[in-house]
Amino acid sequence: MSYRFTVHSLAGIIVLAALFTTLGCKGGPRERPAVAAGTSIDPRTAVVLPADDQQAVLREMRQMLGAVGGAMAAAARGDTVALLAAVAPAGSAAAADPAIEALLPTAWKELAERTHSGFDSLAAAVHHTRGRPALKDTVLVRLAQLSGSCTACHETFRVTVR
């Protein structure tokens, strides 16, 4: 079996490796911080929500994760229509219910807004991108930026139930 790497496929592999690193897929043991008795091991800010609202927030996060996967698959095929369909449910129009947003910390809402508008920006860039290699490059760059917003949120907050 013979493998042929082009500059674009090699660049894609490098960007994907960077993306996975950004998402926290790092090998090796992590050192646990010292914890005083009676405190949480998880240093993230707890966002306490009613059970239904917690589930709505988690559904929205899974929808964004699905949009990332759908965008990567569509870009790999050069399918702009599928790519736009994949990212649409994660754009600003899909933001959480205003009643739920009222329960969220300001920093969370800022990260969420940046993430949703990042999906809108990706869709706009796809509309202006011509050619399969350019499409792949555009999507990889935009998804790397988006994953930074996702990572920042998950490193800062954790959702708990009231």
C-alpha positions as CSV (number, residue, x, y, z in Angstrom):
1,M,0.0,0.0,0.0
2,S,1.3,3.4,-0.9
3,Y,0.6,6.7,0.8
4,R,0.8,10.0,-1.0
5,F,0.8,13.2,1.1
6,T,0.2,16.5,-0.5
7,V,0.9,19.8,1.1
8,H,-2.8,20.3,1.9
9,S,-3.2,16.9,3.5
10,L,0.0,17.4,5.6
11,A,-1.3,20.8,6.6
12,G,-4.6,19.3,7.5
13,I,-3.0,16.6,9.7
14,I,-0.9,19.3,11.5
15,V,-4.0,21.5,12.1
16,L,-6.0,18.5,13.3
17,A,-3.2,17.5,15.7
18,A,-3.2,21.1,17.0
19,L,-7.0,21.0,17.3
20,F,-6.9,17.8,19.4
21,T,-4.2,19.2,21.6
22,T,-6.3,22.3,22.1
23,L,-9.3,20.2,23.0
24,G,-7.3,18.6,25.8
25,C,-6.4,15.3,24.3
26,K,-3.0,15.4,25.9
27,G,-1.1,12.3,26.9
28,G,0.6,11.7,30.1
29,P,-0.5,11.9,33.7
30,R,-1.7,15.2,35.1
31,E,-0.6,16.5,38.4
32,R,-3.6,17.0,40.7
33,P,-3.7,20.2,42.7
34,A,-3.6,20.0,46.5
35,V,-7.1,20.2,47.9
36,A,-8.1,21.3,51.4
37,A,-10.6,19.0,53.2
38,G,-14.2,19.8,52.3
39,T,-13.5,21.6,49.0
40,S,-14.1,20.5,45.5
41,I,-11.3,18.9,43.4
42,D,-12.9,20.7,40.3
43,P,-11.7,24.3,40.4
44,R,-14.1,25.4,37.7
45,T,-17.0,27.8,38.5
46,A,-20.1,25.8,39.2
47,V,-23.2,27.1,37.3
48,V,-26.2,25.8,39.1
49,L,-29.3,25.3,37.0
50,P,-32.7,23.6,37.3
51,A,-32.5,20.1,35.8
52,D,-34.5,21.0,32.6
53,D,-32.3,24.0,31.9
54,Q,-29.1,22.0,32.6
55,Q,-30.3,19.5,30.0
56,A,-31.1,22.3,27.5
57,V,-27.6,23.7,27.9
58,L,-26.0,20.3,27.5
59,R,-28.1,19.7,24.3
60,E,-26.9,23.0,22.9
61,M,-23.3,22.0,23.6
62,R,-23.8,18.6,21.9
63,Q,-25.3,20.4,19.0
64,M,-22.2,22.6,18.6
65,L,-20.0,19.5,18.9
66,G,-22.1,17.9,16.2
67,A,-21.7,21.0,14.0
68,V,-17.9,20.7,14.3
69,G,-18.0,17.1,13.3
70,G,-20.4,17.8,10.4
71,A,-18.3,20.7,9.2
72,M,-15.1,18.6,9.1
73,A,-16.8,15.7,7.3
74,A,-18.4,18.1,4.7
75,A,-15.2,20.0,4.2
76,A,-13.3,16.7,3.6
77,R,-15.8,15.9,0.8
78,G,-15.8,19.5,-0.5
79,D,-19.6,19.7,0.1
80,T,-20.5,23.3,0.8
81,V,-24.2,22.6,1.0
82,A,-23.7,20.0,3.7
83,L,-21.2,22.2,5.5
84,L,-23.6,25.1,5.7
85,A,-26.4,22.7,6.9
86,A,-24.0,21.3,9.6
87,V,-23.1,24.7,11.1
88,A,-26.5,26.4,10.9
89,P,-27.9,24.8,14.1
90,A,-24.9,26.2,16.0
91,G,-25.1,29.8,14.9
92,S,-26.4,32.8,16.8
93,A,-30.0,31.9,15.9
94,A,-29.6,28.7,18.0
95,A,-28.5,30.5,21.1
96,A,-30.1,29.5,24.4
97,D,-33.5,30.6,25.5
98,P,-33.3,34.1,27.1
99,A,-34.8,32.7,30.3
100,I,-31.9,30.3,30.6
101,E,-29.4,33.0,29.6
102,A,-30.6,35.0,32.6
103,L,-29.3,32.2,34.9
104,L,-25.8,32.1,33.3
105,P,-22.8,34.2,34.4
106,T,-21.7,37.1,32.2
107,A,-18.4,35.4,31.3
108,W,-20.3,32.3,30.1
109,K,-22.7,34.4,28.0
110,E,-19.7,36.2,26.4
111,L,-18.0,32.9,25.5
112,A,-21.3,31.5,24.2
113,E,-21.8,34.6,22.1
114,R,-18.3,34.4,20.7
115,T,-18.8,30.7,19.9
116,H,-22.2,31.1,18.2
117,S,-20.9,34.1,16.2
118,G,-17.9,32.0,15.3
119,F,-20.2,29.5,13.6
120,D,-21.9,32.4,11.8
121,S,-18.5,33.6,10.7
122,L,-17.6,30.1,9.4
123,A,-20.8,30.0,7.4
124,A,-20.1,33.4,5.9
125,A,-16.5,32.4,5.0
126,V,-17.7,29.2,3.4
127,H,-20.1,31.3,1.2
128,H,-17.0,33.3,-0.1
129,T,-14.6,30.3,-0.5
130,R,-14.0,28.8,-3.9
131,G,-12.3,25.5,-4.5
132,R,-12.0,22.4,-2.4
133,P,-8.5,23.1,-0.9
134,A,-9.5,26.6,0.1
135,L,-12.6,25.2,1.7
136,K,-10.7,22.7,3.7
137,D,-8.2,25.4,4.8
138,T,-10.9,27.8,5.7
139,V,-12.9,25.3,7.8
140,L,-9.8,24.0,9.6
141,V,-8.7,27.5,10.6
142,R,-12.2,28.5,11.7
143,L,-12.8,25.3,13.6
144,A,-9.4,25.7,15.4
145,Q,-10.6,29.2,16.5
146,L,-14.0,27.9,17.6
147,S,-12.5,25.1,19.6
148,G,-10.5,27.7,21.5
149,S,-13.8,29.2,22.7
150,C,-15.3,25.8,23.6
151,T,-12.2,24.9,25.5
152,A,-12.1,28.2,27.4
153,C,-15.7,27.7,28.5
154,H,-15.2,24.1,29.6
155,E,-12.0,25.0,31.5
156,T,-13.9,27.8,33.3
157,F,-17.3,26.4,34.0
158,R,-19.1,23.2,35.0
159,V,-22.9,22.8,35.0
160,T,-24.6,21.4,38.1
161,V,-28.2,20.7,38.9
162,R,-30.1,22.6,41.6
